[in-house]
């Protein structure tokens, strides 16, 4: 699993990518012309302390790892959390279901 790390990589996907919304996640997807998918995860500081934000990132990475073999290759994908209320009701199963719903709809 390759990740997006640079600010300009995030900006390109956020500006030119297509957005999809789930119950707790917002996902931006843009074609990258490569033979692999790259992901980026951004969680705002106002959504919780570092422990909470890191736990959410781990859950998103694990849910993505499970669904990745079923996805087409060649996309940059950014995952964002929607709101503080969504973080409070978030658990791994919610993220997994949300991710599967969004990615199956967004990547054909």
Number of C-alpha atoms within 10 A of each C-alpha: 10 10 13 17 12 9 8 10 13 20 11 12 22 17 11 12 19 14 18 16 17 17 16 21 21 18 23 25 22 21 16 15 11 11 10 13 21 19 19 21 19 12 18 14 10 9 17 14 10 12 8 15 19 13 13 20 18 14 19 20 17 15 20 19 11 11 14 15 9 9 15 14 17 16 22 25 26 23 21 18 23 18 15 14 10 14 17 12 9 17 14 15 11 16 21 18 13 19 24 18 15 19 21 13 10 16 15 7
